[in-house]
Amino acid sequence: MAKTLIAYFSHAGQNYSHGSIRNLSVGNTEVVVKKIHALIDSDLFYIDTVRKYPDDHMQKIEIAKREFNENARPELTARVENMDAYDTVIVAFPNWWTTMPMAVFTFLESYDFTGKTICPLITHGGSGFSNSLKDIQRLCPGARITKGLAINGDDAATCDKDVEKWLKQIGLK
């Protein structure tokens, strides 16, 4: 029986939203992921780092930039113990410094995705997928990568129709 995992990285706290810095109690990516989880039979896995990112937006940006420049692989708090059970993995994340947060690189490099379907979802502040699709293809050469969904973070709370349309396009609904 085909199983779907939603693996996501999201960050609450200060975020750039609607033209200014705002405090979000739930990160934009998590808002969208919860919509998907409510619509399809799936399991959730939060990609969490051992070293926490600060709530302060500017400090977070500096750390994201440093990790990107150093090609860092932040240590994660947990692993998906039964990854072999999943045929499809929705990988959801915000755009950090032109690609995925480096923690998502750690996640993708921790498993063999050969024969699996990866469905990318990104939340962003105007830059869309940037380099992340190319990076996923490079990190997971044996996977089938579906069309991705890019949601502007300002639209996370109201993107229901876009989410449903995407899930139908990629065959999950």
WOQUIWO-V526572 format. One record per residue. N is the residue number from 1. RES is the residue in three letters. NEAR is the number of other C-alpha atoms within 8 Angstrom. Layout:
# WOQUIWO-V526572
n	res	near
N	RES	NEAR
N	RES	NEAR
This chain:
# WOQUIWO-V526572
n	res	near
1	MET	2
2	ALA	6
3	LYS	10
4	THR	12
5	LEU	12
6	ILE	14
7	ALA	12
8	TYR	15
9	PHE	15
10	SER	10
11	HIS	8
12	ALA	12
13	GLY	14
14	GLN	11
15	ASN	10
16	TYR	10
17	SER	10
18	HIS	5
19	GLY	5
20	SER	6
21	ILE	9
22	ARG	9
23	ASN	8
24	LEU	9
25	SER	6
26	VAL	9
27	GLY	11
28	ASN	14
29	THR	17
30	GLU	11
31	VAL	11
32	VAL	12
33	VAL	11
34	LYS	8
35	LYS	10
36	ILE	9
37	HIS	12
38	ALA	7
39	LEU	7
40	ILE	8
41	ASP	8
42	SER	9
43	ASP	8
44	LEU	9
45	PHE	9
46	TYR	7
47	ILE	13
48	ASP	9
49	THR	10
50	VAL	8
51	ARG	6
52	LYS	5
53	TYR	6
54	PRO	8
55	ASP	9
56	ASP	8
57	HIS	12
58	MET	6
59	GLN	9
60	LYS	11
61	ILE	9
62	GLU	8
63	ILE	9
64	ALA	12
65	LYS	9
66	ARG	8
67	GLU	11
68	PHE	11
69	ASN	7
70	GLU	6
71	ASN	7
72	ALA	8
73	ARG	9
74	PRO	10
75	GLU	9
76	LEU	12
77	THR	8
78	ALA	6
79	ARG	5
80	VAL	6
81	GLU	4
82	ASN	6
83	MET	7
84	ASP	5
85	ALA	6
86	TYR	12
87	ASP	11
88	THR	12
89	VAL	13
90	ILE	13
91	VAL	11
92	ALA	14
93	PHE	14
94	PRO	13
95	ASN	17
96	TRP	9
97	TRP	9
98	THR	10
99	THR	11
100	MET	13
101	PRO	14
102	MET	13
103	ALA	15
104	VAL	11
105	PHE	11
106	THR	12
107	PHE	10
108	LEU	10
109	GLU	9
110	SER	6
111	TYR	7
112	ASP	6
113	PHE	10
114	THR	8
115	GLY	8
116	LYS	12
117	THR	12
118	ILE	12
119	CYS	13
120	PRO	13
121	LEU	12
122	ILE	15
123	THR	16
124	HIS	13
125	GLY	11
126	GLY	5
127	SER	8
128	GLY	12
129	PHE	12
130	SER	9
131	ASN	8
132	SER	11
133	LEU	9
134	LYS	7
135	ASP	9
136	ILE	9
137	GLN	10
138	ARG	7
139	LEU	9
140	CYS	12
141	PRO	8
142	GLY	8
143	ALA	12
144	ARG	8
145	ILE	9
146	THR	9
147	LYS	7
148	GLY	8
149	LEU	9
150	ALA	10
151	ILE	12
152	ASN	11
153	GLY	11
154	ASP	8
155	ASP	8
156	ALA	13
157	ALA	9
158	THR	5
159	CYS	10
160	ASP	8
161	LYS	6
162	ASP	7
163	VAL	12
164	GLU	9
165	LYS	8
166	TRP	9
167	LEU	10
168	LYS	9
169	GLN	7
170	ILE	9
171	GLY	6
172	LEU	7
173	LYS	7
